[in-house]
Amino acid sequence: MSEPVQLTFCLMDAPFERARTVLGLRLVAAAIRAGHDVTVFAYEGAVALAFALQEPHANSVHGRSVEQEEHPLPKAWIAALLDEARRRGTKLDWINCGLCVDERGVKESIAGCRRGSPLDFLTAANRSVNTLVLATH
C-alpha cells in the first residue's frame, strides 16, 4: 500500500440537526477504511458532536424505552471512528474549536478528542491533499 494521504474535514452542524453531519462522519469512516490519515475540525455547533455527557433517551411518543429506542449518539460514532483508525494504523485527529466549545459550554469531550483553534484547521488544511468543509448553509 502507498503512503497514507492526509485529508481534512471541517464539520459545522450541531448533533441531530442536519444530514450533512452523518455524511461527514461517513466520509471520515471511508477515508479511514481506505488507509488515510484524517483531521476533523469541529466548528460552531459541531463541537457538541463529541460532548461526553450526551445520553440516550426513551421515546414516549412511540412508547419505547431507552433500550428499545436505541438512540444513536454522535459521541459513540466518533469513539468508533477513533477506534477504527487505531485498529487500522491510521491517524484520526479530532479537534474541537476551543472558542466554539466555550460559547456552547460543551467542554467535556470524549477521550481522543482535543481542543484547538482555527489555526489548527489552517495547519491541517495546508498539510492535506484535500480539505472538505461541510458548512451549515
C-alpha positions as CSV (number, residue, x, y, z in Angstrom):
1,M,0.0,0.0,0.0
2,S,1.2,3.5,-0.7
3,E,1.8,6.2,1.9
4,P,-1.3,7.4,3.6
5,V,-2.8,10.6,2.3
6,Q,-3.7,13.4,4.7
7,L,-7.3,14.6,4.4
8,T,-9.0,17.3,6.4
9,F,-12.8,17.7,7.1
10,C,-14.5,20.7,8.8
11,L,-17.9,19.9,10.3
12,M,-20.1,22.7,11.4
13,D,-23.6,21.4,12.2
14,A,-24.7,20.5,15.7
15,P,-25.7,17.0,16.5
16,F,-29.1,15.8,15.2
17,E,-29.6,19.0,13.1
18,R,-28.7,18.1,9.5
19,A,-27.9,15.0,7.4
20,R,-24.6,16.8,6.5
21,T,-23.1,15.6,9.8
22,V,-23.9,12.0,9.1
23,L,-22.5,12.4,5.6
24,G,-19.3,13.9,7.1
25,L,-18.9,11.0,9.5
26,R,-19.4,8.5,6.7
27,L,-16.8,10.2,4.6
28,V,-14.4,10.2,7.5
29,A,-15.1,6.5,8.0
30,A,-14.5,5.8,4.3
31,A,-11.2,7.7,4.4
32,I,-10.0,5.7,7.5
33,R,-11.0,2.4,5.8
34,A,-9.0,3.5,2.8
35,G,-6.0,3.9,5.0
36,H,-5.8,7.7,5.0
37,D,-4.8,10.0,7.9
38,V,-7.7,12.3,8.8
39,T,-8.1,15.5,10.7
40,V,-11.6,16.6,11.6
41,F,-12.0,20.2,12.8
42,A,-15.3,20.6,14.6
43,Y,-16.5,24.2,14.4
44,E,-19.6,26.1,15.6
45,G,-22.3,23.6,16.7
46,A,-20.3,20.6,15.6
47,V,-18.2,20.9,18.8
48,A,-21.1,19.2,20.6
49,L,-20.7,16.0,18.4
50,A,-18.0,14.7,20.8
51,F,-19.7,16.0,24.0
52,A,-19.1,13.3,26.6
53,L,-22.3,14.0,28.6
54,Q,-24.7,13.0,25.8
55,E,-27.3,10.5,26.9
56,P,-29.7,8.3,25.0
57,H,-33.4,8.8,25.7
58,A,-36.7,6.9,25.6
59,N,-39.4,7.8,23.1
60,S,-42.6,8.3,25.0
61,V,-44.5,9.2,21.8
62,H,-43.9,5.7,20.4
63,G,-43.9,4.0,23.8
64,R,-40.3,2.8,23.6
65,S,-37.8,2.5,26.5
66,V,-34.2,3.7,26.2
67,E,-33.1,0.2,25.3
68,Q,-35.9,-0.2,22.7
69,E,-35.2,3.2,21.1
70,E,-31.5,2.5,20.6
71,H,-30.9,6.2,20.0
72,P,-27.6,6.7,18.3
73,L,-25.2,9.3,19.8
74,P,-22.6,11.2,17.8
75,K,-20.1,10.7,20.6
76,A,-20.4,6.9,20.1
77,W,-19.8,7.3,16.3
78,I,-16.7,9.4,16.9
79,A,-15.4,6.9,19.5
80,A,-15.9,4.1,16.9
81,L,-14.0,6.2,14.3
82,L,-11.1,6.8,16.7
83,D,-11.0,3.0,17.5
84,E,-11.2,2.1,13.8
85,A,-8.3,4.4,13.0
86,R,-6.2,2.9,15.8
87,R,-7.0,-0.6,14.6
88,R,-6.0,0.2,11.0
89,G,-2.9,2.1,12.0
90,T,-4.1,5.4,10.6
91,K,-4.4,8.7,12.4
92,L,-7.7,10.5,13.3
93,D,-7.1,13.9,14.9
94,W,-10.4,15.2,16.1
95,I,-10.1,18.9,17.0
96,N,-12.8,20.9,18.7
97,C,-12.6,24.7,18.2
98,G,-12.0,26.0,21.7
99,L,-13.8,29.3,21.0
100,C,-16.9,27.4,20.0
101,V,-16.6,25.0,22.9
102,D,-16.5,27.9,25.3
103,E,-19.5,29.6,23.7
104,R,-21.6,26.5,23.9
105,G,-20.4,25.1,27.3
106,V,-19.6,21.7,25.9
107,K,-16.1,21.4,27.5
108,E,-16.2,17.7,28.3
109,S,-15.3,15.7,25.2
110,I,-14.8,12.0,24.8
111,A,-11.2,10.6,25.1
112,G,-9.2,11.0,21.9
113,C,-10.6,14.5,21.0
114,R,-8.7,17.7,21.7
115,R,-9.3,21.4,22.0
116,G,-7.8,23.6,19.3
117,S,-8.2,26.8,17.4
118,P,-8.9,27.9,13.8
119,L,-5.1,27.9,13.4
120,D,-5.2,24.1,13.8
121,F,-7.7,24.0,10.9
122,L,-5.4,26.1,8.7
123,T,-2.4,24.0,9.6
124,A,-4.3,20.7,8.9
125,A,-5.7,22.1,5.6
126,N,-2.2,23.2,4.5
127,R,-0.8,19.6,5.2
128,S,-3.7,17.9,3.4
129,V,-4.1,16.7,-0.1
130,N,-7.7,17.8,0.1
131,T,-10.0,19.6,2.5
132,L,-13.8,19.4,2.7
133,V,-15.8,21.9,4.6
134,L,-19.4,20.8,5.3
135,A,-20.8,24.2,6.1
136,T,-24.1,25.0,7.8
137,H,-25.8,26.7,4.9
